[in-house]
Amino acid sequence: MSDEYVAAGKDSKIAYDNLMMNLKEGRAHALAEGEKTMAIIAWHESSDAADTLFAAQDDFFRASTVRFCKRHIRHIQALAGNLPIHSRSWLQGPDVARWFHIIGYVERGQENGANLFELPPARAG
């Protein structure tokens, strides 16, 4: 999980502490498969979007978990008042953008060395 944080120039211990604090404050969910935590997603709302912090095991990125993640991200979006969701990725693997697109994200360019993806608000109905 820490490779992306190192690539982003972040301290993996600080990222871990932030994720744990978000879990305690109810602004994060752990996604588990059996007894194994596969990913943690945290979010913070601002006036125009909800920004995410995400950490996952390498084996999280497969079809079944990405489909689950799509439903879960939409649930988080509803909790955040249907704001757009902004997610950043420092990973450059060939499947990264594809997984974001499957979830429903649109690539919005670069921000601080990361690829910025936006999940537009869910349509009513």
C-alpha positions in Angstrom: 0.0 0.0 0.0 2.8 2.4 0.7 4.3 2.5 -2.8 1.9 5.1 -4.0 2.6 7.3 -1.0 6.3 7.1 -1.5 5.8 8.0 -5.2 3.7 11.0 -4.1 6.6 12.1 -1.8 4.5 11.4 1.2 5.5 9.6 4.4 3.6 6.3 4.6 3.5 6.5 8.4 1.7 9.9 8.2 -0.7 8.5 5.6 -1.4 5.5 7.8 -2.0 7.7 10.8 -4.4 9.9 8.7 -6.3 6.9 7.5 -6.7 5.5 11.1 -7.8 8.9 12.4 -10.4 9.1 9.6 -11.7 5.7 10.5 -12.1 6.7 14.2 -13.9 9.9 13.2 -16.3 8.0 10.9 -15.0 9.6 7.7 -13.5 6.4 6.4 -14.5 2.8 5.6 -12.4 -0.3 5.6 -13.2 -2.7 2.8 -12.6 -6.3 3.9 -12.6 -9.6 2.3 -13.0 -12.2 5.0 -10.6 -11.2 7.8 -8.3 -9.3 5.4 -8.5 -5.5 5.0 -8.3 -5.0 1.3 -8.6 -1.2 1.2 -9.4 1.9 3.2 -11.2 4.9 1.7 -11.5 8.2 3.6 -13.2 11.4 2.4 -13.4 15.1 3.3 -16.1 17.4 2.0 -15.4 20.9 0.8 -17.8 23.4 -0.7 -17.5 22.0 -4.2 -16.4 18.3 -3.9 -15.5 15.5 -1.6 -11.8 14.5 -1.8 -10.8 11.0 -1.1 -7.8 9.3 0.4 -7.5 5.7 -0.6 -5.1 2.9 0.2 -5.4 -0.7 -1.1 -3.6 -4.0 -1.3 -2.3 -4.8 -4.8 -4.7 -7.7 -5.1 -7.6 -5.4 -4.5 -7.6 -4.3 -8.2 -9.6 -7.0 -9.8 -13.1 -7.0 -11.4 -15.2 -8.1 -8.4 -13.7 -5.6 -6.0 -13.7 -2.8 -8.4 -17.5 -3.4 -9.0 -18.0 -3.4 -5.2 -15.9 -0.2 -5.0 -18.1 1.5 -7.6 -21.2 0.9 -5.5 -19.4 1.9 -2.3 -18.1 5.2 -3.8 -21.6 6.1 -4.9 -22.7 5.4 -1.3 -20.0 7.8 0.0 -21.1 10.3 -2.6 -24.6 10.2 -1.2 -23.3 10.6 2.4 -21.4 13.7 1.1 -24.6 15.3 -0.3 -24.0 14.1 -3.9 -21.0 16.3 -4.4 -18.5 15.3 -7.1 -15.8 13.0 -5.8 -12.2 13.9 -6.5 -9.6 11.2 -6.3 -5.9 11.4 -7.1 -3.5 8.6 -8.2 0.2 8.7 -8.4 0.3 5.2 -9.8 1.2 5.0 -13.5 0.2 1.4 -14.3 -1.7 0.6 -17.5 -4.9 -0.4 -15.6 -5.1 2.5 -13.2 -7.2 4.8 -15.5 -9.2 1.9 -16.8 -10.3 1.0 -13.2 -11.2 4.6 -12.5 -13.3 4.7 -15.7 -15.1 1.5 -14.8 -16.1 3.1 -11.5 -17.4 6.1 -13.4 -14.7 8.6 -13.0 -13.6 11.1 -15.7 -9.9 12.0 -15.9 -9.4 15.8 -15.2 -5.7 16.1 -15.8 -2.7 16.5 -13.4 -2.6 18.0 -9.9 0.6 18.1 -7.8 2.1 15.2 -9.8 -1.0 13.0 -9.5 -3.6 12.1 -12.0 -6.9 13.8 -10.9 -10.1 11.8 -11.5 -13.6 13.1 -10.8 -16.8 11.2 -10.2 -19.6 13.5 -11.3 -22.7 13.7 -9.1 -25.1 10.8 -9.4 -28.1 11.5 -11.6 -31.4 11.9 -9.9 -33.8 8.9 -10.3 
